[in-house]
């Protein structure tokens, strides 16, 4: 009865749009009250979930992204990609996808990528003859690369929620899938551009390419510094995030001077709001995880699922996560579903890094799928089209991304090769 009330409360609050962190806390309090457990457990578990050294990486990554966005490095990245791909049909689509891939290693949040780059590139694509729906579709599909390309906040949240998974190892695991998804989306855009005879730019000469590359180097150095420090065993993920935030601050404040003292309060406020929401969500998830553990839900599920082969379980997980991704935020799904699915996967002999990469990639694809894919709600108003029209044009790119997800699922070496190379 207590578990049924917990689930009913969670589902009802989810349907009416209650914030997911408060939803988890409220549902857990209802469970504890009905089951006659002391409500002090809420405060204890909430503090325990929020009091993690690895969680310090979240505000640093968010601050780093805010500084780089306010420092207007989007144009430099877009010009860099355009210099190498601008001569091909569908070149502006290539620029969007390539810039999203590079921005992912700087910003790491899909919504931030879609909002900032979309406001720049969607009007530009429309001017070049791309239909409004297709322009919005390219942006929404490409924005999912943000959380997949390391370092990503979602991967940090997942590893903290489930434990037993290396954050650095998961960062490495998603690099190849991110490039595969970008390549598959570029192929679809290119085919569509050939069919509709969309314009391309004149081929850039090497002097121009070198100039654009030089302008983009400061932004491109940021992921090199962060990931190099982590994989070189020089610093932890949290320490690397702090170094990255310091680098971003020095560059945009003292070198380019595109961020001034007047901008800092807004940047810090946005960082605090975003980070606070994420950390509260992790803490609330820890309270809900206690409920799941107390009711032995994982043990109950293991009995029927243990008879499935590993590939059958992974296929079931993919279907389940795509469904949840249509209705829930990626971070919320990681906190709620991660502690349930990951232990079952481990018991079936599935590598923790493998299931983590599948889990995170799957959830971000859900951000661009209706009915509640949050990226669709960001890009469609910019293009002045409906969500349905955006998805009508976006589904081939989403389908290609799901195809890469299946390759990751059934060919584990696409995920595990780089982590194994670095000893994870």
VEXKOLMAR-656767 format. One line per field, with one value per residue (C-alpha): chain; x, y, z. Coordinates in nm, 3 decimals. Example, Ala and Ser with C-alpha at 12.3 -4.5 7.8 and 13.67 -1.06 7.14 Angstrom:
// VEXKOLMAR-656767
chain (A	A)
c1 (1.230	1.367)
c2 (-0.450	-0.106)
c3 (0.780	0.714)
***
This chain:
// VEXKOLMAR-656767
chain (A	A	A	A	A	A	A	A	A	A	A	A	A	A	A	A	A	A	A	A	A	A	A	A	A	A	A	A	A	A	A	A	A	A	A	A	A	A	A	A	A	A	A	A	A	A	A	A	A	A	A	A	A	A	A	A	A	A	A	A	A	A	A	A	A	A	A	A	A	A	A	A	A	A	A	A	A	A	A	A	A	A	A	A	A	A	A	A	A	A	A	A	A	A	A	A	A	A	A	A	A	A	A	A	A	A	A	A	A	A	A	A	A	A	A	A	A	A	A	A	A	A	A	A	A	A	A	A	A	A	A	A	A	A	A	A	A	A	A	A	A	A	A	A	A	A	A	A	A	A	A	A	A	A	A	A	A	A	A	A	A	A	A	A	A	A	A	A	A	A	A	A	A	A	A	A	A	A	A	A	A	A	A	A	A	A	A	A	A	A	A	A	A	A	A	A	A	A	A	A	A	A	A	A	A	A	A	A	A	A	A	A	A	A	A	A	A	A	A	A	A	A	A	A	A	A	A	A	A	A	A	A	A	A	A	A	A	A	A	A	A	A	A	A	A	A	A	A	A	A	A	A	A	A	A	A	A	A	A	A	A	A	A	A	A	A	A	A	A	A	A	A	A	A	A	A	A	A	A	A	A	A	A	A	A	A	A	A	A	A	A	A	A	A	A	A	A	A	A	A	A	A	A	A	A	A	A	A	A	A	A	A	A	A	A	A	A	A	A	A	A	A	A	A	A	A	A	A	A	A	A	A	A	A	A	A	A	A	A	A	A	A	A	A	A	A	A	A	A	A	A	A	A	A	A	A	A	A	A	A	A	A	A	A	A	A	A	A	A	A	A	A	A	A	A	A	A	A	A	A	A	A	A	A	A	A	A	A	A	A	A	A	A	A	A	A	A	A	A	A	A	A	A	A	A	A	A	A	A	A	A	A	A	A	A	A	A	A	A	A	A	A	A	A)
c1 (0.000	0.280	0.458	0.134	0.070	0.428	0.388	0.040	0.157	0.459	0.253	-0.024	0.223	0.417	0.101	0.002	0.352	0.484	0.864	1.033	1.257	0.962	0.763	1.022	1.035	0.657	0.606	0.878	0.724	0.384	0.549	0.735	0.424	0.199	0.465	0.523	0.892	1.044	1.028	1.378	1.493	1.406	1.653	1.921	1.900	1.860	2.178	2.361	2.272	2.374	2.693	2.916	3.255	3.182	2.869	3.093	3.170	2.812	2.824	3.173	3.063	2.752	2.957	3.206	2.927	2.766	3.096	3.168	2.815	2.826	3.175	3.017	3.243	2.959	3.049	3.412	3.311	3.050	3.300	3.556	3.316	3.190	3.544	3.585	3.232	3.079	3.136	2.912	2.538	2.358	2.659	2.463	2.315	2.669	2.773	2.488	2.569	2.945	2.912	2.676	2.936	3.208	2.979	2.884	3.232	3.203	2.839	2.719	2.349	2.117	1.873	2.153	2.299	1.959	1.866	2.197	2.298	1.938	1.882	2.189	2.162	1.787	1.725	2.041	1.920	1.579	1.747	1.945	1.631	1.590	1.224	1.138	1.045	1.368	1.576	1.414	1.451	1.827	1.879	1.667	1.828	2.182	2.133	2.126	2.500	2.555	2.501	2.663	2.993	3.206	3.227	2.851	2.654	2.414	2.697	2.811	2.454	2.416	2.743	2.658	2.306	2.409	2.764	3.022	3.073	3.376	3.283	3.603	3.542	3.189	3.321	3.549	3.273	3.047	3.305	3.279	2.894	2.879	3.083	2.876	2.551	2.692	2.805	2.467	2.281	2.512	2.446	2.069	2.100	2.327	2.078	1.794	2.005	2.082	1.715	1.604	1.915	1.992	2.277	2.640	2.927	3.245	3.523	3.751	4.122	4.380	4.477	4.112	4.084	4.394	4.252	3.919	4.096	4.316	4.008	3.843	4.151	4.076	3.735	3.871	4.144	3.887	3.783	4.147	4.244	3.958	3.972	4.351	4.370	4.123	4.256	4.616	4.545	4.656	4.332	3.988	3.672	3.578	3.923	3.924	3.585	3.724	4.028	3.797	3.580	3.890	4.025	3.690	3.674	4.027	3.974	3.639	3.708	4.072	4.160	3.854	3.687	3.344	3.229	3.238	3.175	2.819	2.761	2.895	2.591	2.363	2.609	2.646	2.269	2.199	2.471	2.325	1.970	2.068	2.314	2.077	1.801	2.031	2.180	1.836	1.721	2.011	1.932	1.562	1.658	1.861	1.550	1.346	1.630	1.597	1.229	1.319	1.582	1.352	1.082	1.344	1.216	1.545	1.548	1.187	1.264	1.581	1.398	1.194	1.455	1.749	1.620	1.661	1.980	2.185	2.086	1.717	1.750	1.933	1.664	1.398	1.592	1.617	1.241	1.170	1.410	1.292	0.937	1.038	1.250	0.936	0.784	1.067	1.378	1.704	1.851	1.529	1.520	1.883	1.807	1.482	1.560	1.939	1.949	1.689	1.822	2.199	2.217	2.008	2.239	2.546	2.392	2.355	2.725	2.684	2.978	2.891	3.040	2.848	2.507	2.591	2.667	2.349	2.147	2.272	2.257	1.905	1.778	1.912	1.748	1.423	1.481	1.402	1.100	0.737	0.512	0.729	1.077	1.205	1.434	1.132	0.978	1.298	1.367	1.010	0.926	1.256	1.165	0.799	0.664	0.466	0.631	0.460	0.614	0.960	0.936	0.798	1.131	1.344	1.237	1.488	1.776	1.628	1.589	1.956	2.053	1.853	2.037	2.368	2.220	2.147	2.505	2.626	2.392	2.485	2.848	2.993	3.341	3.213	3.161	3.431	3.731	3.843	3.786	3.983	4.261	4.298	4.266	3.902)
c2 (0.000	0.245	0.178	0.218	0.554	0.662	0.575	0.727	1.049	1.067	1.003	1.250	1.528	1.451	1.480	1.817	1.955	1.972	2.039	1.700	1.765	1.872	1.581	1.330	1.491	1.508	1.148	1.029	1.221	1.062	0.719	0.780	0.921	0.631	0.370	0.535	0.612	0.923	1.224	1.314	1.063	1.322	1.577	1.316	1.163	1.500	1.630	1.305	1.328	1.694	1.662	1.508	1.638	1.533	1.752	2.060	1.998	2.094	2.467	2.497	2.342	2.561	2.874	2.785	2.750	3.079	3.264	3.122	3.200	3.557	3.588	3.534	3.256	3.103	3.310	3.194	2.828	2.866	3.043	2.770	2.491	2.696	2.742	2.364	2.259	2.574	2.463	2.154	2.140	2.199	2.383	2.588	2.268	2.130	2.445	2.400	2.033	2.086	2.385	2.190	1.913	2.160	2.355	2.035	2.012	2.372	2.415	2.058	2.152	2.085	2.366	2.624	2.509	2.519	2.862	3.038	2.889	2.867	3.242	3.295	3.018	2.959	3.309	3.269	2.934	3.082	3.366	3.111	2.929	2.663	2.618	2.737	2.383	2.235	2.508	2.437	2.062	2.081	2.288	2.065	1.741	1.879	2.019	1.668	1.652	1.897	1.655	1.361	1.530	1.539	1.696	1.678	1.759	1.469	1.215	1.361	1.335	0.977	0.859	1.020	0.873	0.513	0.489	0.232	0.418	0.632	0.983	1.011	0.668	0.768	1.092	0.885	0.638	0.896	1.063	0.813	0.798	1.179	1.193	0.910	1.092	1.416	1.234	1.062	1.390	1.565	1.291	1.340	1.719	1.679	1.449	1.690	1.984	1.805	1.725	2.085	2.246	2.448	2.702	2.650	2.891	2.938	2.701	2.868	2.880	2.763	3.115	3.181	2.840	2.912	3.250	3.102	2.822	3.070	3.265	2.945	2.805	2.969	2.801	2.470	2.470	2.458	2.092	2.002	2.152	1.985	1.641	1.644	1.710	1.431	1.163	1.255	1.181	1.536	1.632	1.502	1.588	1.848	2.008	2.007	2.183	2.454	2.500	2.524	2.788	2.989	2.967	3.081	3.373	3.493	3.466	3.647	3.903	3.997	3.887	3.950	4.177	4.080	4.013	4.309	4.361	4.457	4.111	3.910	3.931	3.797	3.519	3.416	3.430	3.209	2.969	2.954	2.893	2.617	2.449	2.474	2.305	2.020	1.966	1.975	1.719	1.489	1.527	1.455	1.155	1.021	1.034	0.853	0.600	0.513	0.436	0.216	0.033	-0.006	-0.164	-0.388	-0.292	-0.380	-0.726	-0.782	-0.687	-0.895	-1.227	-1.204	-1.001	-1.228	-1.484	-1.235	-1.235	-0.918	-0.799	-0.848	-0.647	-0.364	-0.353	-0.334	-0.053	0.144	0.125	0.221	0.516	0.657	0.647	0.821	1.069	1.188	1.299	1.368	1.583	1.392	1.477	1.377	1.045	0.977	1.038	0.836	0.545	0.517	0.353	0.097	0.004	0.017	-0.251	-0.490	-0.434	-0.500	-0.825	-0.939	-0.878	-0.554	-0.317	-0.012	0.228	0.058	0.085	0.442	0.553	0.390	0.545	0.902	0.893	0.756	1.023	1.316	1.180	1.204	1.578	1.620	1.388	1.488	1.537	1.709	1.718	2.040	2.129	2.140	2.405	2.612	2.597	2.609	2.960	3.092	2.957	3.061	2.713	2.458	2.173	1.927	2.095	2.087	1.716	1.638	1.757	1.633	1.269	1.137	1.287	1.154	0.812	0.824	0.908	0.610	0.398	0.503	0.421	0.066	0.037	0.140	-0.115	-0.420	-0.336	-0.245	-0.171	0.151	0.265	0.080	0.111	0.457	0.395	0.071	0.251	0.490	0.216	0.260)
c3 (0.000	0.088	-0.242	-0.440	-0.275	-0.350	-0.719	-0.748	-0.587	-0.817	-1.134	-1.043	-0.959	-1.279	-1.491	-1.342	-1.404	-1.048	-1.042	-1.043	-0.742	-0.527	-0.672	-0.549	-0.205	-0.170	-0.284	-0.047	0.246	0.171	0.174	0.501	0.669	0.567	0.646	0.987	0.933	1.096	0.863	0.978	0.714	0.448	0.583	0.643	0.297	0.126	0.289	0.214	-0.155	-0.186	0.020	-0.246	-0.362	-0.721	-0.723	-0.700	-1.068	-1.161	-1.071	-1.219	-1.550	-1.558	-1.477	-1.749	-2.003	-1.901	-1.931	-2.276	-2.397	-2.265	-2.415	-2.758	-2.874	-3.079	-3.382	-3.372	-3.352	-3.626	-3.856	-3.788	-3.892	-4.189	-4.321	-4.356	-4.456	-4.608	-4.969	-4.934	-4.997	-4.671	-4.534	-4.280	-4.142	-4.115	-3.929	-3.679	-3.618	-3.602	-3.369	-3.141	-3.125	-3.024	-2.791	-2.611	-2.470	-2.349	-2.239	-2.185	-2.154	-2.450	-2.375	-2.345	-2.678	-2.852	-2.717	-2.774	-3.109	-3.233	-3.199	-3.420	-3.680	-3.733	-3.881	-4.090	-4.230	-4.314	-4.504	-4.707	-4.824	-4.558	-4.463	-4.109	-4.003	-4.140	-3.975	-3.637	-3.694	-3.760	-3.446	-3.223	-3.345	-3.327	-2.975	-2.830	-2.898	-2.611	-2.320	-2.506	-2.588	-2.272	-2.028	-1.971	-1.656	-1.723	-1.700	-1.368	-1.232	-1.355	-1.200	-0.866	-0.871	-0.942	-0.806	-0.923	-1.253	-1.334	-1.448	-1.652	-1.807	-1.905	-2.056	-2.281	-2.368	-2.533	-2.759	-3.048	-3.031	-3.037	-3.358	-3.512	-3.436	-3.581	-3.898	-3.943	-3.902	-4.149	-4.404	-4.378	-4.405	-4.709	-4.884	-4.814	-4.937	-5.264	-5.314	-5.253	-5.410	-5.100	-5.135	-5.041	-4.990	-5.188	-5.082	-4.829	-4.905	-4.652	-4.534	-4.443	-4.274	-4.066	-3.963	-3.856	-3.672	-3.490	-3.375	-3.247	-3.069	-2.730	-2.720	-2.852	-2.588	-2.307	-2.352	-2.415	-2.079	-1.892	-2.051	-2.068	-1.696	-1.619	-1.850	-1.778	-1.410	-1.327	-1.151	-1.063	-1.256	-0.993	-0.998	-1.380	-1.384	-1.154	-1.380	-1.683	-1.516	-1.419	-1.777	-1.919	-1.674	-1.748	-2.124	-2.155	-1.879	-1.932	-2.289	-2.508	-2.247	-2.380	-2.022	-1.785	-1.414	-1.500	-1.655	-1.362	-1.127	-1.400	-1.485	-1.121	-1.065	-1.368	-1.256	-0.904	-1.026	-1.269	-1.032	-0.735	-0.930	-1.038	-0.691	-0.527	-0.782	-0.692	-0.322	-0.377	-0.588	-0.294	-0.075	-0.341	-0.385	-0.015	-0.075	-0.373	-0.168	0.133	-0.084	-0.251	-0.596	-0.766	-0.607	-0.713	-1.073	-1.089	-1.058	-1.385	-1.575	-1.482	-1.734	-2.020	-2.227	-2.197	-2.544	-2.463	-2.143	-2.323	-2.593	-2.322	-2.149	-2.474	-2.533	-2.171	-2.167	-2.500	-2.361	-2.037	-2.231	-2.408	-2.079	-1.831	-1.820	-1.876	-1.536	-1.359	-1.545	-1.450	-1.082	-1.080	-1.315	-1.289	-0.942	-1.059	-1.403	-1.344	-1.068	-1.277	-1.574	-1.358	-1.230	-1.593	-1.654	-1.850	-1.805	-1.588	-1.844	-2.128	-1.960	-1.850	-2.205	-2.337	-2.056	-2.106	-2.487	-2.480	-2.243	-2.446	-2.762	-2.568	-2.529	-2.901	-2.917	-2.863	-2.676	-2.412	-2.566	-2.411	-2.704	-2.936	-2.713	-2.744	-3.120	-3.256	-3.127	-3.264	-3.610	-3.562	-3.633	-3.436	-3.245	-3.480	-3.784	-3.627	-3.552	-3.899	-4.040	-3.749	-3.728	-3.989	-3.785	-3.461	-3.626	-3.733	-3.375	-3.251	-3.509	-3.353	-3.012	-3.133	-3.262	-2.916	-2.759	-2.963	-3.045	-2.702	-2.836	-2.995	-2.636	-2.445	-2.676	-2.562	-2.187	-2.207	-2.393	-2.098	-1.837	-1.729)
***
